[in-house]
């Protein structure tokens, strides 16, 4: 079965691979995105606008876990895909044991750190009063489930690295369905502790996913098994070299969102802090399917690059970039056409919606460009060039975004807070495309 998938990755036309790999990958990441989205929607509808804002401002801190999972998952998937392309079964046998070792170590650190840092983080973003109190309670439950979310999400990326997008999607879909079902039940059942119910629904779903994922690698996977759980120094170096750029994207999202919340509270008060919570929830949900499509690209590029089929690497990147542009365009049009309805989903009061529609549209203005930027980052990760992937990520979040987010509000007031992100995206997409084209032109003739 695995040999057949390898053959498909090396021979099928890129357009067919886009459909075969990206549809289940997009759906799989879509259901991952339902976790924070549904927490926000149910919190807003069942508990109230303040609870939705609390879940929103708390979310950036959870990117610590997302960063760990992405570091280990993307790095391991890249190592796996290239090993499969080369036919190196020795490396394949070590991937999961090495991954689990690092999941256990990193999760222990993030659990303790998350529990201790929660109140200080919420102070940093400018949350206060009930928003801060509810946010702390939400985060304490979420971080107790760190090991389960880190294992599930990183191991799911390894499954996608095998090219088994449908299997990965089904596992994530199970957790999403549980989360959606448990959210309203636990929120209503726990009464005054409804915010804990939202977090508990997420953690219980992640535990279930972790158990199913573990069983897959123990009993079902044809080629990738869980070997001795230990550090593999040579593999770890490769995993961290590639995965660090993916992790940086997650952690810099945390910095970006933290800064956006801080500026929104500072220049627009609780009203704009609440609007920002809803906008970021929807923006993050829109982004996740793009990351899913890029996960379809990763095994195609990694396997063909390992086999020195450079012509197929270039063709696949071109096809997937167009696919990313179209997928991003769908969410872009939706956000620009229906901003009021989207804000209403999160329980935002009518008075705030009337004032926030224009800012919401401004926030989404350049989102259509995201599809190509994500493919550029994934391309460099898949060929093992973590430095250029990191350059795009760091350039976007630190070199461009932080200065603009700090300076624009001083010149334009609250409008500058909402304008920073679309301006950054426009600049960085040009950098990403230029670097990707330059790298592809350096490829030698295919073997």
Secondary structure per residue as TSV (DSSP state, phi and psi in degrees):
chain	resnum	aa	ss	phi	psi
A	1	X	-	360.0	-44.4
A	2	X	H	-67.5	-39.7
A	3	X	H	-61.6	-38.0
A	4	X	H	-64.2	-41.8
A	5	X	H	-64.8	-40.9
A	6	X	H	-60.5	-43.0
A	7	X	H	-60.3	-42.9
A	8	X	H	-62.5	-42.9
A	9	X	H	-63.2	-30.8
A	10	X	H	-90.4	-13.3
A	11	X	H	-127.4	-31.1
A	12	X	S	-66.5	146.1
A	13	X	-	-59.4	142.0
A	14	X	H	-54.6	-35.6
A	15	X	H	-63.8	-39.4
A	16	X	H	-67.8	-38.6
A	17	X	H	-66.3	-36.0
A	18	X	I	-57.4	-46.7
A	19	X	I	-69.3	-45.8
A	20	X	I	-65.2	-42.8
A	21	X	I	-94.0	-35.6
A	22	X	I	-81.0	-34.0
A	23	X	H	-60.7	-52.6
A	24	X	H	-66.2	-32.6
A	25	X	H	-67.1	-43.5
A	26	X	H	-63.0	-42.8
A	27	X	H	-65.6	-37.7
A	28	X	H	-64.1	-45.0
A	29	X	H	-72.0	-30.5
A	30	X	H	-58.3	-43.9
A	31	X	H	-72.6	-28.9
A	32	X	H	-61.3	-41.5
A	33	X	H	-65.9	-19.2
A	34	X	H	-68.2	-24.5
A	35	X	H	-55.6	-64.7
A	36	X	H	-68.1	-33.0
A	37	X	H	-62.6	-49.3
A	38	X	H	-70.2	-33.7
A	39	X	H	-57.2	-45.3
A	40	X	H	-67.1	-44.3
A	41	X	H	-64.8	-49.6
A	42	X	H	-66.1	-37.9
A	43	X	I	-61.1	-43.1
A	44	X	I	-67.4	-41.0
A	45	X	I	-77.8	-37.0
A	46	X	I	-93.2	-44.4
A	47	X	I	-94.9	-45.9
A	48	X	-	140.5	172.5
A	49	X	H	-58.8	-38.0
A	50	X	H	-64.4	-40.7
A	51	X	H	-66.0	-38.5
A	52	X	H	-61.8	-43.6
A	53	X	H	-63.6	-38.8
A	54	X	H	-62.6	-46.0
A	55	X	H	-62.1	-37.0
A	56	X	H	-66.8	-49.8
A	57	X	H	-71.0	-22.2
A	58	X	H	-76.4	-26.6
A	59	X	H	-58.7	-40.7
A	60	X	H	-54.7	-33.9
A	61	X	H	-65.3	-29.0
A	62	X	H	-71.3	-10.7
A	63	X	H	-66.4	-12.5
A	64	X	H	-61.3	-47.7
A	65	X	H	-65.4	-43.4
A	66	X	H	-60.2	-37.8
A	67	X	H	-64.8	-42.9
A	68	X	H	-62.4	-47.6
A	69	X	H	-61.9	-40.7
A	70	X	H	-71.1	-40.2
A	71	X	H	-54.9	-53.9
A	72	X	H	-73.3	-38.1
A	73	X	H	-73.0	-49.2
A	74	X	H	-66.4	-42.0
A	75	X	H	-62.3	-45.2
A	76	X	H	-67.1	-39.1
A	77	X	H	-65.5	-38.3
A	78	X	H	-65.7	-44.2
A	79	X	H	-61.4	-43.1
A	80	X	H	-63.5	-48.2
A	81	X	H	-61.4	-42.0
A	82	X	H	-69.0	-35.2
A	83	X	H	-66.7	-40.0
A	84	X	H	-65.4	-39.1
A	85	X	H	-61.6	-35.7
A	86	X	H	-86.5	-12.8
A	87	X	T	75.2	30.0
A	88	X	-	-93.0	87.4
A	89	X	H	-68.7	-26.7
A	90	X	H	-60.6	-43.1
A	91	X	H	-68.2	-43.0
A	92	X	H	-54.9	-41.0
A	93	X	H	-67.5	-19.2
A	94	X	H	-98.2	-11.2
A	95	X	H	-60.6	-50.6
A	96	X	H	-72.9	-37.8
A	97	X	H	-62.7	-40.5
A	98	X	H	-65.9	-41.7
A	99	X	H	-62.3	-46.9
A	100	X	H	-64.4	-38.3
A	101	X	H	-55.8	-48.9
A	102	X	H	-71.5	-31.8
A	103	X	H	-60.2	-45.7
A	104	X	H	-64.3	-44.6
A	105	X	H	-65.7	-50.5
A	106	X	H	-68.3	-35.2
A	107	X	H	-67.6	-36.8
A	108	X	H	-60.6	-40.8
A	109	X	H	-68.7	-45.2
A	110	X	H	-69.9	-31.9
A	111	X	H	-62.7	-52.0
A	112	X	H	-63.9	-44.9
A	113	X	H	-62.7	-42.8
A	114	X	H	-63.9	-41.4
A	115	X	H	-64.4	-39.0
A	116	X	H	-77.7	-35.0
A	117	X	H	-87.1	-14.4
A	118	X	H	-49.8	-54.2
A	119	X	H	-65.3	-36.6
A	120	X	H	-68.8	-36.6
A	121	X	H	-64.1	-44.8
A	122	X	H	-66.1	-32.7
A	123	X	H	-61.9	-40.6
A	124	X	H	-61.8	-41.5
A	125	X	H	-78.6	-8.3
A	126	X	T	96.8	7.3
A	127	X	-	-73.3	147.2
A	128	X	-	-150.8	172.9
A	129	X	H	59.1	-134.5
A	130	X	H	-68.7	-34.6
A	131	X	H	-59.9	-45.4
A	132	X	H	-65.7	-45.5
A	133	X	H	-60.5	-45.2
A	134	X	H	-68.2	-36.0
A	135	X	H	-63.2	-40.3
A	136	X	H	-63.2	-45.1
A	137	X	H	-62.8	-39.4
A	138	X	H	-64.9	-46.4
A	139	X	H	-66.4	-35.1
A	140	X	H	-60.7	-38.2
A	141	X	H	-73.1	-44.0
A	142	X	H	-57.7	-44.3
A	143	X	H	-74.1	-18.4
A	144	X	H	-68.0	-19.2
A	145	X	T	-99.5	18.3
A	146	X	H	-55.2	-46.8
A	147	X	H	-63.2	-34.0
A	148	X	H	-73.2	-43.8
A	149	X	H	-69.0	-36.9
A	150	X	H	-67.2	-42.1
A	151	X	H	-67.0	-47.2
A	152	X	H	-60.5	-50.1
A	153	X	H	-71.3	-38.8
A	154	X	H	-70.5	-43.8
A	155	X	H	-66.6	-32.1
A	156	X	H	-64.2	-34.3
A	157	X	H	-66.7	-32.9
A	158	X	H	-66.7	-39.9
A	159	X	H	-60.5	-42.3
A	160	X	H	-67.3	-32.4
A	161	X	H	-63.2	-26.5
A	162	X	T	-72.7	-14.5
A	163	X	T	92.1	5.8
A	164	X	-	-94.1	70.1
A	165	X	H	-67.0	-37.1
A	166	X	H	-65.8	-42.2
A	167	X	H	-61.1	-46.6
A	168	X	H	-60.0	-41.8
A	169	X	H	-64.3	-42.2
A	170	X	H	-64.2	-39.2
A	171	X	H	-65.5	-45.2
A	172	X	H	-68.8	-34.2
A	173	X	H	-63.3	-36.3
A	174	X	H	-60.3	-46.8
A	175	X	H	-65.2	-40.3
A	176	X	H	-63.6	-42.4
A	177	X	H	-62.1	-41.8
A	178	X	H	-62.0	-43.1
A	179	X	H	-62.8	-44.4
A	180	X	H	-63.3	-39.5
A	181	X	H	-71.0	-40.7
A	182	X	H	-78.4	-28.2
A	183	X	H	-52.1	-61.5
A	184	X	H	-67.0	-33.7
A	185	X	H	-63.5	-50.5
A	186	X	H	-71.8	-35.8
A	187	X	H	-61.4	-45.9
A	188	X	H	-74.0	-34.7
A	189	X	H	-71.0	-31.7
A	190	X	T	-89.8	-3.4
A	191	X	G	57.5	-113.5
A	192	X	G	-64.4	-16.4
A	193	X	G	-104.8	32.1
A	194	X	H	-62.2	-34.2
A	195	X	H	-65.9	-35.2
A	196	X	H	-65.9	-32.6
A	197	X	H	-62.8	-39.0
A	198	X	H	-62.1	-45.5
A	199	X	H	-68.9	-39.7
A	200	X	H	-64.6	-37.0
A	201	X	H	-59.7	-41.4
A	202	X	H	-65.1	-46.4
A	203	X	H	-65.7	-42.8
A	204	X	H	-62.3	-38.4
A	205	X	H	-65.4	-39.6
A	206	X	H	-68.5	-35.8
A	207	X	H	-61.1	-44.5
A	208	X	H	-61.9	-44.9
A	209	X	H	-61.1	-41.0
A	210	X	H	-62.1	-42.4
A	211	X	H	-65.6	-42.0
A	212	X	H	-66.5	-40.3
A	213	X	H	-65.0	-43.9
A	214	X	H	-60.2	-43.3
A	215	X	H	-63.4	-37.0
A	216	X	I	-58.7	-48.7
A	217	X	I	-72.9	-25.8
A	218	X	I	-78.7	-38.1
A	219	X	I	-116.0	-29.8
A	220	X	I	-111.4	-35.7
A	221	X	-	-59.5	132.6
A	222	X	S	-76.7	-27.5
A	223	X	S	-132.7	-30.3
A	224	X	-	-100.9	107.7
A	225	X	-	-112.5	162.8
A	226	X	-	-86.0	107.0
A	227	X	-	-88.4	-159.5
A	228	X	-	-56.8	131.6
A	229	X	-	-83.0	99.7
A	230	X	S	-160.1	163.9
A	231	X	-	-76.3	130.7
A	232	X	-	-109.4	102.7
A	233	X	H	-58.7	-44.1
A	234	X	H	-65.7	-44.1
A	235	X	H	-66.1	-40.5
A	236	X	H	-60.4	-39.5
A	237	X	H	-60.3	-43.0
A	238	X	H	-68.7	-41.3
A	239	X	H	-60.4	-47.2
A	240	X	H	-70.6	-36.3
A	241	X	H	-62.7	-41.1
A	242	X	H	-83.0	-44.4
A	243	X	H	-73.3	-18.6
A	244	X	H	-62.9	-33.7
A	245	X	H	-68.4	-38.6
A	246	X	H	-67.2	-39.8
A	247	X	H	-64.2	-42.0
A	248	X	H	-61.1	-35.4
A	249	X	H	-60.3	-42.9
A	250	X	H	-67.8	-47.0
A	251	X	H	-68.3	-33.6
A	252	X	H	-75.2	-26.5
A	253	X	H	-58.9	-40.4
A	254	X	H	-60.9	-46.2
A	255	X	H	-62.8	-44.3
A	256	X	H	-60.6	-50.0
A	257	X	H	-68.9	-36.1
A	258	X	H	-59.1	-44.8
A	259	X	H	-67.2	-40.0
A	260	X	H	-61.8	-44.6
A	261	X	H	-63.0	-44.1
A	262	X	H	-60.3	-45.8
A	263	X	H	-67.8	-37.7
A	264	X	H	-64.0	-45.2
A	265	X	H	-65.9	-39.6
A	266	X	H	-68.9	-43.4
A	267	X	H	-97.7	-18.3
A	268	X	H	-127.7	-0.8
A	269	X	H	72.4	-166.3
A	270	X	H	-63.0	-30.1
A	271	X	H	-59.6	-51.5
A	272	X	H	-75.0	-26.2
A	273	X	H	-62.8	-41.2
A	274	X	H	-68.2	-44.4
A	275	X	H	-61.2	-39.6
A	276	X	H	-65.1	-37.2
A	277	X	H	-60.5	-43.3
A	278	X	H	-69.1	-42.2
A	279	X	H	-64.5	-43.3
A	280	X	H	-67.6	-37.5
A	281	X	H	-57.4	-48.6
A	282	X	H	-69.8	-38.7
A	283	X	H	-62.9	-44.7
A	284	X	H	-63.1	-39.5
A	285	X	H	-64.4	-37.9
A	286	X	H	-67.7	-33.3
A	287	X	H	-72.2	-37.4
A	288	X	H	-58.9	-42.4
A	289	X	H	-60.9	-30.8
A	290	X	H	-64.3	-40.9
A	291	X	H	-62.9	-34.6
A	292	X	H	-63.8	-44.6
A	293	X	H	-60.9	-38.2
A	294	X	H	-65.8	-28.3
A	295	X	H	-69.1	-25.7
A	296	X	H	-69.8	-34.3
A	297	X	H	-71.0	-34.8
A	298	X	H	-55.7	-52.0
A	299	X	H	-68.4	-28.9
A	300	X	H	-65.5	-50.0
A	301	X	H	-67.7	-46.5
A	302	X	H	-60.3	-46.2
A	303	X	H	-67.7	-45.0
A	304	X	H	-70.6	-34.1
A	305	X	H	-66.0	-41.9
A	306	X	H	-63.0	-32.6
A	307	X	T	-89.4	4.2
A	308	X	T	62.1	33.5
A	309	X	-	-95.5	70.9
A	310	X	H	-68.3	-30.2
A	311	X	H	-63.3	-38.9
A	312	X	H	-72.2	-32.0
A	313	X	H	-60.6	-49.6
A	314	X	H	-62.6	-44.3
A	315	X	H	-65.1	-39.6
A	316	X	H	-66.8	-41.7
A	317	X	H	-61.0	-41.0
A	318	X	H	-63.7	-46.5
A	319	X	H	-66.0	-44.7
A	320	X	H	-68.5	-30.9
A	321	X	H	-66.3	-41.0
A	322	X	H	-63.8	-39.8
A	323	X	H	-61.8	-41.9
A	324	X	H	-63.6	-38.0
A	325	X	H	-63.2	-42.1
A	326	X	H	-68.7	-40.8
A	327	X	H	-66.1	-44.1
A	328	X	H	-62.6	-36.8
A	329	X	H	-61.4	-34.6
A	330	X	H	-61.0	-50.2
A	331	X	H	-68.2	-33.3
A	332	X	H	-62.2	-48.4
A	333	X	H	-64.5	-42.0
A	334	X	H	-59.2	-45.8
A	335	X	H	-67.6	-39.4
A	336	X	H	-73.6	-30.2
A	337	X	H	-84.7	-32.8
A	338	X	-	-128.2	48.5
A	339	X	H	-65.3	-40.0
A	340	X	H	-63.5	-43.3
A	341	X	H	-65.7	-37.1
A	342	X	H	-66.2	-45.8
A	343	X	H	-62.6	-36.5
A	344	X	H	-64.0	-32.9
A	345	X	H	-56.4	-34.4
A	346	X	T	-87.8	10.6
A	347	X	T	76.6	16.5
A	348	X	-	-68.8	134.1
A	349	X	-	-66.9	150.9
A	350	X	H	-56.8	-38.2
A	351	X	H	-63.4	-37.0
A	352	X	H	-73.0	-37.8
A	353	X	H	-60.0	-43.5
A	354	X	H	-58.9	-36.7
A	355	X	H	-85.3	-20.0
A	356	X	H	-99.2	-11.6
A	357	X	H	-59.1	-45.0
A	358	X	H	-64.3	-40.7
A	359	X	H	-66.8	-38.2
A	360	X	H	-61.8	-45.2
A	361	X	H	-62.9	-41.9
A	362	X	H	-60.4	-41.1
A	363	X	H	-60.1	-35.2
A	364	X	T	-91.4	0.1
A	365	X	T	-55.5	-39.0
A	366	X	T	-105.2	12.6
A	367	X	G	-60.2	-30.0
A	368	X	G	-56.3	-25.6
A	369	X	G	-76.9	-16.2
A	370	X	H	-58.5	-36.0
A	371	X	H	-57.7	-42.6
A	372	X	H	-72.8	-38.2
A	373	X	H	-63.0	-41.6
A	374	X	H	-64.7	-38.6
A	375	X	H	-65.4	-35.7
A	376	X	H	-64.9	-44.6
A	377	X	H	-61.9	-45.3
A	378	X	H	-64.8	-37.6
A	379	X	H	-56.2	-48.8
A	380	X	H	-68.2	-35.7
A	381	X	H	-63.8	-42.4
A	382	X	H	-67.8	-31.3
A	383	X	T	-89.9	3.6
A	384	X	T	84.0	14.2
A	385	X	-	-100.2	76.0
A	386	X	H	-66.7	-23.7
A	387	X	H	-65.5	-46.6
A	388	X	H	-70.7	-35.3
A	389	X	H	-61.7	-42.0
A	390	X	H	-65.6	-36.4
A	391	X	H	-60.0	-43.7
A	392	X	H	-64.0	-46.7
A	393	X	H	-65.0	-49.6
A	394	X	H	-64.5	-38.1
A	395	X	I	-61.7	-41.4
A	396	X	I	-67.6	-49.7
A	397	X	I	-83.6	-39.0
A	398	X	I	-102.2	-53.6
A	399	X	I	-66.1	-38.3
A	400	X	I	-104.2	-49.6
A	401	X	I	-66.6	-49.8
A	402	X	I	-58.4	-48.5
A	403	X	H	-60.7	-43.4
A	404	X	H	-65.0	-41.8
A	405	X	H	-63.8	-29.6
A	406	X	H	-83.7	-36.0
A	407	X	H	-88.2	-42.1
A	408	X	H	-58.0	-42.7
A	409	X	H	-62.2	-28.7
A	410	X	H	-67.8	-29.5
A	411	X	H	-93.0	-37.8
A	412	X	H	-115.3	-0.5
A	413	X	T	72.7	-146.9
A	414	X	H	-62.8	-28.9
A	415	X	H	-61.5	-32.3
A	416	X	H	-66.0	-30.8
A	417	X	H	-63.3	-43.8
A	418	X	H	-77.1	-22.1
A	419	X	H	-84.7	-20.8
A	420	X	H	-57.6	-47.2
A	421	X	H	-64.3	-49.3
A	422	X	H	-62.0	-33.7
A	423	X	H	-64.9	-42.7
A	424	X	H	-62.2	-45.9
A	425	X	H	-60.8	-37.3
A	426	X	H	-64.1	-41.1
A	427	X	H	-69.6	-46.7
A	428	X	H	-72.5	-31.3
A	429	X	H	-61.4	-35.5
A	430	X	H	-65.1	-41.0
A	431	X	H	-63.9	-46.4
A	432	X	H	-62.3	-45.3
A	433	X	H	-64.9	-41.3
A	434	X	H	-61.7	-45.5
A	435	X	H	-64.1	-40.5
A	436	X	H	-66.4	-45.9
A	437	X	H	-62.6	-42.6
A	438	X	H	-59.9	-42.4
A	439	X	H	-67.4	-42.9
A	440	X	H	-63.7	-37.1
A	441	X	H	-67.3	-18.7
A	442	X	T	-85.2	-9.3
A	443	X	-	-60.5	138.9
A	444	X	-	-73.8	171.0
A	445	X	-	-61.1	143.0
A	446	X	-	-65.1	147.1
A	447	X	-	-69.7	360.0
